[in-house]
């Protein structure tokens, strides 16, 4: 179940740029630069955290999967979850030092739950042959 060693260089850049872009957007939002004063329903921010960090976990996985280190799906899953949760912890710590923002353990819980759910759903989709480009992963899941 190791990843293929042949990697398209453009794919590597694309996956890493998508990941870095979402990380930058999360950082900007945490710093109060984007959409901070919108009226939201109670606890709707937890839903946004869940969705955003589900996507972040998938982007971490795809970025790591694009590298030629030949790690198994299980190792990439663990690395992606740990990276996503690490980023979530850093995000909450960052918010402690931003005026009018607070660090919230419930946000962190929503981030971790979103990461686990999102990446598990993505891998399940790929293993069932969800996309033509994801056939490499689907073949790994079957072997």
DOZAFI-927744 format. One line per 5 residues: their letters; for each residue x, y, z of C-alpha. Coordinates in nm, 2 decimals. Example, Ala and Ser with C-alpha at 12.3 -4.5 7.8 and 13.67 -1.06 7.14 Angstrom:
BEGIN
as> 1.23/-0.45/0.78 ~ 1.37/-0.11/0.71
//
This chain:
BEGIN
xxxxx> 0.00/0.00/0.00 ~ 0.28/0.24/-0.07 ~ 0.24/0.55/-0.28 ~ 0.38/0.54/-0.63 ~ 0.73/0.68/-0.66
xxxxx> 0.66/0.86/-0.99 ~ 0.53/1.21/-0.92 ~ 0.44/1.49/-1.16 ~ 0.63/1.80/-1.06 ~ 0.34/2.03/-1.15
xxxxx> 0.10/1.83/-0.93 ~ 0.34/1.87/-0.63 ~ 0.33/2.25/-0.67 ~ -0.04/2.26/-0.72 ~ -0.12/2.05/-0.41
xxxxx> 0.12/2.25/-0.19 ~ 0.00/2.58/-0.32 ~ -0.36/2.49/-0.24 ~ -0.26/2.39/0.11 ~ -0.06/2.70/0.17
xxxxx> -0.34/2.91/0.03 ~ -0.60/2.77/0.27 ~ -0.35/2.80/0.56 ~ -0.30/3.17/0.47 ~ -0.68/3.22/0.45
xxxxx> -0.72/3.06/0.80 ~ -0.44/3.28/0.94 ~ -0.60/3.60/0.79 ~ -0.94/3.51/0.93 ~ -0.79/3.44/1.27
xxxxx> -0.62/3.77/1.27 ~ -0.95/3.94/1.20 ~ -0.87/4.04/0.84 ~ -1.15/3.85/0.68 ~ -1.52/3.82/0.76
xxxxx> -1.50/3.89/1.13 ~ -1.81/4.10/1.19 ~ -2.07/3.89/1.01 ~ -2.37/3.80/1.22 ~ -2.38/3.42/1.25
xxxxx> -2.63/3.19/1.42 ~ -2.52/3.06/1.76 ~ -2.25/2.80/1.73 ~ -2.24/2.82/1.35 ~ -1.87/2.91/1.38
xxxxx> -1.82/2.55/1.49 ~ -1.97/2.42/1.17 ~ -1.74/2.65/0.98 ~ -1.44/2.52/1.18 ~ -1.55/2.16/1.11
xxxxx> -1.58/2.22/0.73 ~ -1.26/2.43/0.70 ~ -1.04/2.18/0.88 ~ -1.20/1.88/0.70 ~ -1.08/2.05/0.38
xxxxx> -0.74/2.13/0.53 ~ -0.68/1.77/0.63 ~ -0.76/1.66/0.28 ~ -0.52/1.92/0.14 ~ -0.25/1.80/0.38
xxxxx> -0.31/1.44/0.26 ~ -0.30/1.53/-0.11 ~ 0.02/1.74/-0.06 ~ 0.20/1.47/0.13 ~ 0.07/1.21/-0.12
xxxxx> 0.22/1.41/-0.41 ~ 0.57/1.37/-0.26 ~ 0.79/1.08/-0.36 ~ 0.85/0.93/-0.02 ~ 0.65/0.61/-0.07
xxxxx> 0.46/0.62/0.26 ~ 0.16/0.40/0.31 ~ -0.19/0.54/0.32 ~ -0.20/0.48/0.70 ~ 0.12/0.69/0.76
xxxxx> -0.01/0.97/0.53 ~ -0.34/0.97/0.71 ~ -0.18/1.00/1.05 ~ 0.07/1.26/0.93 ~ -0.21/1.46/0.78
xxxxx> -0.43/1.45/1.09 ~ -0.14/1.55/1.31 ~ -0.05/1.83/1.08 ~ -0.40/1.96/1.07 ~ -0.45/1.94/1.45
xxxxx> -0.11/2.11/1.49 ~ -0.22/2.39/1.27 ~ -0.54/2.42/1.46 ~ -0.35/2.44/1.79 ~ -0.13/2.71/1.64
xxxxx> -0.44/2.89/1.51 ~ -0.60/2.90/1.85 ~ -0.27/3.01/2.02 ~ -0.25/3.29/1.76 ~ -0.60/3.41/1.84
xxxxx> -0.50/3.45/2.21 ~ -0.28/3.74/2.11 ~ -0.52/3.91/1.87 ~ -0.73/4.19/2.02 ~ -1.11/4.10/2.03
xxxxx> -1.03/3.73/1.96 ~ -1.02/3.44/2.20 ~ -0.88/3.09/2.19 ~ -1.16/2.84/2.23 ~ -1.12/2.47/2.32
xxxxx> -1.45/2.39/2.14 ~ -1.31/2.54/1.82 ~ -1.02/2.31/1.86 ~ -1.25/2.01/1.91 ~ -1.45/2.11/1.60
xxxxx> -1.12/2.14/1.40 ~ -1.00/1.79/1.51 ~ -1.34/1.63/1.44 ~ -1.36/1.80/1.10 ~ -1.01/1.68/1.01
xxxxx> -1.09/1.32/1.11 ~ -1.43/1.31/0.94 ~ -1.32/1.50/0.62 ~ -1.01/1.29/0.56 ~ -1.19/0.96/0.64
xxxxx> -1.47/1.05/0.40 ~ -1.21/1.15/0.13 ~ -1.02/0.82/0.16 ~ -1.34/0.62/0.16 ~ -1.45/0.80/-0.16
xxxxx> -1.11/0.74/-0.32 ~ -1.10/0.37/-0.22 ~ -1.44/0.33/-0.39 ~ -1.30/0.48/-0.71 ~ -1.46/0.82/-0.68
xxxxx> -1.23/1.00/-0.93 ~ -1.03/0.89/-1.22 ~ -0.73/1.07/-1.10 ~ -0.76/0.89/-0.76 ~ -0.73/0.55/-0.92
xxxxx> -0.37/0.52/-0.78 ~ -0.52/0.54/-0.43 ~ -0.81/0.31/-0.51 ~ -0.57/0.05/-0.64 ~ -0.37/0.08/-0.32
xxx> -0.68/0.03/-0.11 ~ -0.77/-0.29/-0.29 ~ -0.42/-0.45/-0.25
//
